[in-house]
Amino acid sequence: MLRYTIKRLAQLVPALFGLSILLFFWLRLLPGGPENTLLPDDATAEQREALRESLGLNEPIIVQYGLFLQRLAQFDFGNSLQTGRPVMQEFTTRFPATAELALTAMLIAVCVGIPLGYFAARRRGSLLDSGAVAGSLLGICIPVFFLAAMLKVVFAEKLGLLPSAFRMSPGLHYTEVTGFRVLDSVLTGEFDVTVNAISHLVLPGLALSSIPLAVITRMTRASVLEVLSQDYVRTAESKGLRPHVVRGRHVLRNAMLPVITAIGLLVGSLLAGAVLTESVFAFGGIGSFIYESTQQRDYPAILGFLMLIAVIYVVVNLLVDLSYTLFDPRVRVR
């Protein structure tokens, strides 16, 4: 297990190294160069030269890249042009909001998608199966921002059942511990805040879960259908094993590997979809900040947030790869 973990960690290094090269040259290819991006239009020639000197832009390109890697290793992405605060500080402040939203969306997708895909496969050709397939296609086709806007209009503005914006109702007392408001309110015993925070997660969570839910449903259905046709399942049934043993030990366990792979890959789509979903619901996470940074040409914030999101993405996929060993011990051998 330890050797497998070290091997997978070593494979992450080239991915992050390649991303650093892309970000480095992307920053250099911006119109006017980094100095025109980081300085106002009325900056003097002396200010531009001082900035080039501080950023090492007068050095050879290899030396510049080395300095760039050094800053990345220290998680030094500079200051945001919008707020003037360090980009790392902005990220850590806003990350809990996006993490809560992404976890909510993935929880909905997994808790609904896996059972739905499984029962659709078990009842192939039934009304449930047809509905699951049609619903998954619809979930993939509907744009996230359109679904978010529709949910907001219908359930928040028309029916008034759920909040329409923000992470929590304004004016509600809240004791911050970790930045995760549901977790913090449970830890501090402020259960009115827990209910309020969860209610604010429902609509954006449903909107963000639409694509993962559709993908997980289809993947589970296809994987279960493939496993059900295997000889070892028919052998287990012919031995007279109880149905729940066959379903759990022989069908679901073997069908989960491709589904787990899909869940890991869907993390990227959740972070991408958060940009639009958080903007619709004014959620205040990293997605809405990236959107604002794009509008304001806040390139240091965009660069820093993209790099940090990439680190999270590869770490999550590492955890997904390690989880394979729980479902298939053969992975440990390979």
FENJO-V962811 format. One record per residue. RES is the residue in three letters. PHI is phi in degrees with one decimal (none if undefined). PSI is psi in whole degrees, 0 to 359 (999 if undefined). D_FIRST is the distance of its C-alpha to the first C-alpha in Angstrom with 1 decimal. Layout:
res->(RES/RES)
phi->(PHI/PHI)
psi->(PSI/PSI)
d_first->(D_FIRST/D_FIRST)
//
This chain:
res->(MET/LEU/ARG/TYR/THR/ILE/LYS/ARG/LEU/ALA/GLN/LEU/VAL/PRO/ALA/LEU/PHE/GLY/LEU/SER/ILE/LEU/LEU/PHE/PHE/TRP/LEU/ARG/LEU/LEU/PRO/GLY/GLY/PRO/GLU/ASN/THR/LEU/LEU/PRO/ASP/ASP/ALA/THR/ALA/GLU/GLN/ARG/GLU/ALA/LEU/ARG/GLU/SER/LEU/GLY/LEU/ASN/GLU/PRO/ILE/ILE/VAL/GLN/TYR/GLY/LEU/PHE/LEU/GLN/ARG/LEU/ALA/GLN/PHE/ASP/PHE/GLY/ASN/SER/LEU/GLN/THR/GLY/ARG/PRO/VAL/MET/GLN/GLU/PHE/THR/THR/ARG/PHE/PRO/ALA/THR/ALA/GLU/LEU/ALA/LEU/THR/ALA/MET/LEU/ILE/ALA/VAL/CYS/VAL/GLY/ILE/PRO/LEU/GLY/TYR/PHE/ALA/ALA/ARG/ARG/ARG/GLY/SER/LEU/LEU/ASP/SER/GLY/ALA/VAL/ALA/GLY/SER/LEU/LEU/GLY/ILE/CYS/ILE/PRO/VAL/PHE/PHE/LEU/ALA/ALA/MET/LEU/LYS/VAL/VAL/PHE/ALA/GLU/LYS/LEU/GLY/LEU/LEU/PRO/SER/ALA/PHE/ARG/MET/SER/PRO/GLY/LEU/HIS/TYR/THR/GLU/VAL/THR/GLY/PHE/ARG/VAL/LEU/ASP/SER/VAL/LEU/THR/GLY/GLU/PHE/ASP/VAL/THR/VAL/ASN/ALA/ILE/SER/HIS/LEU/VAL/LEU/PRO/GLY/LEU/ALA/LEU/SER/SER/ILE/PRO/LEU/ALA/VAL/ILE/THR/ARG/MET/THR/ARG/ALA/SER/VAL/LEU/GLU/VAL/LEU/SER/GLN/ASP/TYR/VAL/ARG/THR/ALA/GLU/SER/LYS/GLY/LEU/ARG/PRO/HIS/VAL/VAL/ARG/GLY/ARG/HIS/VAL/LEU/ARG/ASN/ALA/MET/LEU/PRO/VAL/ILE/THR/ALA/ILE/GLY/LEU/LEU/VAL/GLY/SER/LEU/LEU/ALA/GLY/ALA/VAL/LEU/THR/GLU/SER/VAL/PHE/ALA/PHE/GLY/GLY/ILE/GLY/SER/PHE/ILE/TYR/GLU/SER/THR/GLN/GLN/ARG/ASP/TYR/PRO/ALA/ILE/LEU/GLY/PHE/LEU/MET/LEU/ILE/ALA/VAL/ILE/TYR/VAL/VAL/VAL/ASN/LEU/LEU/VAL/ASP/LEU/SER/TYR/THR/LEU/PHE/ASP/PRO/ARG/VAL/ARG/VAL/ARG)
phi->(none/-65.5/-63.2/-64.3/-64.2/-63.3/-63.8/-69.1/-63.3/-64.1/-73.3/-78.2/-59.7/-60.8/-64.7/-69.3/-64.4/-62.7/-64.9/-62.8/-65.3/-60.9/-66.0/-62.1/-75.9/-62.1/-64.7/-74.3/-91.0/-63.8/-56.0/85.2/85.8/-60.3/-65.3/-71.2/-76.4/-86.6/-113.6/-67.8/-63.4/-93.7/-67.0/-80.0/-63.3/-65.2/-65.1/-65.1/-67.1/-64.1/-67.7/-61.0/-67.7/-68.1/-87.4/74.7/-74.6/-87.7/-84.1/-57.8/-60.5/-67.3/-65.5/-60.4/-66.9/-61.6/-64.5/-62.6/-63.5/-63.3/-66.8/-63.8/-62.3/-93.3/54.8/-102.8/-107.5/83.4/-107.4/-69.2/-72.5/-79.1/-107.3/80.0/-92.8/-57.3/-61.5/-62.4/-66.4/-62.4/-66.6/-65.4/-70.9/-97.6/-60.9/-56.0/-64.1/-67.7/-63.6/-61.5/-65.9/-65.4/-65.0/-62.7/-62.6/-69.3/-62.5/-62.4/-63.3/-73.0/-67.3/-97.5/-68.3/-67.1/-62.2/-64.3/-64.8/-66.0/-69.8/-65.2/-69.7/-65.7/-115.2/-57.2/88.0/-83.5/-63.7/-60.9/-63.1/-63.1/-65.2/-65.8/-65.6/-64.2/-64.8/-66.9/-63.7/-64.6/-64.7/-74.1/-78.8/-74.0/-62.0/-61.5/-66.4/-68.8/-63.4/-61.3/-64.5/-65.9/-61.8/-65.3/-66.2/-74.3/-87.7/-100.3/-85.8/-81.6/-90.1/65.8/-83.7/-137.0/-64.0/-102.5/-162.1/71.7/-86.8/-161.1/-64.3/-61.0/89.3/-80.7/-67.5/-148.2/-99.5/-85.1/-120.4/-111.8/96.7/-86.2/-69.0/-65.1/-63.8/-61.4/-68.0/-70.8/-64.4/-92.3/77.5/-91.5/-72.4/-66.2/-70.1/-59.1/-62.9/-65.2/-66.3/-65.0/-62.7/-76.3/-88.7/-62.7/-65.8/-63.3/-65.5/-63.6/-64.1/-72.5/-83.3/-59.8/-70.7/-57.9/-62.0/-64.6/-66.3/-64.7/-61.2/-68.1/-64.8/-64.3/-59.4/-64.5/-68.5/-65.4/-59.8/-66.6/-67.8/-60.7/-87.0/-77.3/-64.3/-67.5/-71.4/-64.6/-64.8/-62.6/-67.7/-70.4/-75.1/85.3/-64.2/-62.5/-56.4/-68.2/-71.0/-62.2/-65.1/-79.6/-83.2/-106.2/-94.7/-62.3/-60.8/-78.2/-83.3/-79.0/-57.7/-65.3/-68.0/-62.7/-59.3/-63.4/-61.5/-62.0/-69.4/-72.5/-58.0/-62.0/-68.4/-65.7/-67.0/-70.8/-66.5/-63.5/-59.1/-80.0/-63.7/-66.4/-67.5/-65.3/-101.0/49.0/-81.4/77.7/-99.7/-70.5/-64.0/-66.7/-69.4/-62.9/-61.1/-64.9/-65.2/-65.3/-64.7/-95.3/56.8/-85.4/-65.5/-59.0/-68.1/-61.9/-60.9/-63.5/-66.5/-63.6/-66.7/-68.6/-63.9/-62.8/-61.9/-61.4/-62.6/-70.8/-66.9/-61.1/-68.0/-63.7/-62.1/-64.3/-62.1/-68.1/-69.6/-56.3/-64.5/-75.2/-100.3/-137.2/-60.5/-62.1/-62.4/-62.9/-70.0/-68.3)
psi->(317/317/320/319/315/321/317/323/320/327/343/334/312/326/313/325/315/320/322/324/316/314/322/311/332/318/324/336/3/147/122/353/168/325/323/334/319/346/153/164/332/18/145/166/325/320/320/318/322/321/318/322/318/328/355/24/348/354/164/156/325/319/320/318/323/317/323/315/323/318/321/320/331/5/39/102/10/195/148/136/338/314/340/358/159/141/322/322/319/320/312/331/322/344/318/325/313/322/317/316/316/320/321/313/317/325/316/314/317/313/333/318/316/310/320/315/322/310/331/321/320/331/50/132/355/177/322/316/313/318/321/318/314/318/322/321/319/320/326/325/328/125/143/317/326/316/319/316/319/316/320/316/314/305/337/309/319/307/337/28/330/158/153/348/164/169/342/154/136/141/352/128/138/130/113/131/302/346/342/107/325/312/315/318/329/318/324/358/16/75/340/326/324/311/318/316/320/320/328/343/343/303/309/327/318/317/316/336/354/311/311/321/316/316/315/321/312/319/317/315/311/319/319/319/320/317/321/336/358/152/323/334/316/324/317/319/322/336/351/20/149/146/320/333/316/316/315/312/326/326/295/316/318/337/349/338/307/330/318/320/315/320/317/317/332/346/320/319/328/316/325/316/335/333/314/318/315/328/320/319/9/51/338/28/196/333/311/327/322/319/314/322/323/319/324/3/41/77/323/320/318/314/311/316/320/318/318/322/321/320/315/318/314/327/317/318/330/315/323/316/320/330/342/324/339/332/331/97/341/335/324/324/316/999)
d_first->(0.0/3.8/5.5/5.1/6.2/8.7/9.9/10.6/12.3/14.3/15.5/17.0/19.3/21.7/22.1/23.2/25.2/27.0/27.8/29.3/31.6/32.8/33.6/35.3/37.6/38.2/39.5/41.7/43.1/44.3/48.1/49.8/46.7/44.7/47.8/49.7/46.9/46.4/50.1/53.0/55.5/58.2/56.1/58.2/57.5/56.8/54.1/52.5/52.6/51.2/48.2/47.6/47.7/45.3/42.8/43.2/44.7/47.2/44.6/43.4/40.9/38.1/38.9/38.9/35.5/34.2/35.8/34.4/30.8/31.7/32.9/29.8/27.5/29.7/29.8/33.5/34.9/38.4/40.6/41.2/44.6/45.2/44.6/44.6/41.5/38.3/36.1/33.1/35.1/36.2/32.7/31.4/34.6/34.3/30.6/30.5/33.2/31.3/28.0/30.0/31.7/28.6/26.8/30.0/30.3/26.8/27.3/30.5/29.1/26.2/28.4/31.2/29.7/27.3/29.9/32.6/30.9/30.0/33.6/35.0/33.2/34.3/37.8/38.0/41.5/42.5/43.7/40.4/38.6/41.3/41.2/37.5/37.7/40.7/39.3/36.1/38.3/40.4/37.5/36.4/39.9/41.1/40.6/38.7/41.6/44.1/42.3/41.9/45.6/46.6/44.6/46.1/49.6/49.6/47.6/48.4/51.7/53.5/52.2/51.2/48.3/45.6/45.6/46.0/44.5/42.6/39.7/42.1/45.9/47.9/49.3/46.7/45.6/42.0/40.1/37.3/34.2/31.2/33.1/31.6/34.9/33.8/31.3/33.9/36.6/34.7/33.8/37.4/38.9/40.8/40.3/43.1/41.1/38.1/40.3/41.8/38.6/37.2/40.5/40.2/36.8/37.9/39.9/37.7/34.6/36.3/37.4/34.1/32.3/34.7/32.8/29.3/30.9/32.6/29.6/27.3/30.2/30.8/27.2/26.8/30.1/29.4/26.0/27.4/30.5/28.4/26.4/29.7/31.1/28.5/29.7/27.1/28.4/32.0/31.1/29.6/32.7/35.0/33.6/34.8/31.6/32.3/32.1/29.6/27.2/27.6/27.3/24.2/22.1/23.4/24.7/23.1/19.5/19.9/22.0/19.7/17.5/20.4/21.6/18.4/18.7/22.3/21.7/19.6/22.3/25.0/24.1/26.1/29.0/29.1/29.4/32.1/33.9/34.0/36.5/39.0/38.3/38.4/41.6/43.3/42.5/42.8/39.5/39.1/35.5/34.1/35.3/38.9/38.7/37.6/40.5/42.9/41.6/42.2/45.7/46.4/44.9/42.7/40.5/38.7/37.5/36.5/34.6/32.8/31.9/30.7/28.4/27.0/26.6/24.7/22.3/21.8/21.5/18.7/16.7/17.3/16.3/12.9/12.5/13.8/11.4/8.4/10.8/11.1/8.3/10.8/13.6/12.5/10.1/11.3/9.3/6.1/8.8/10.4)
//
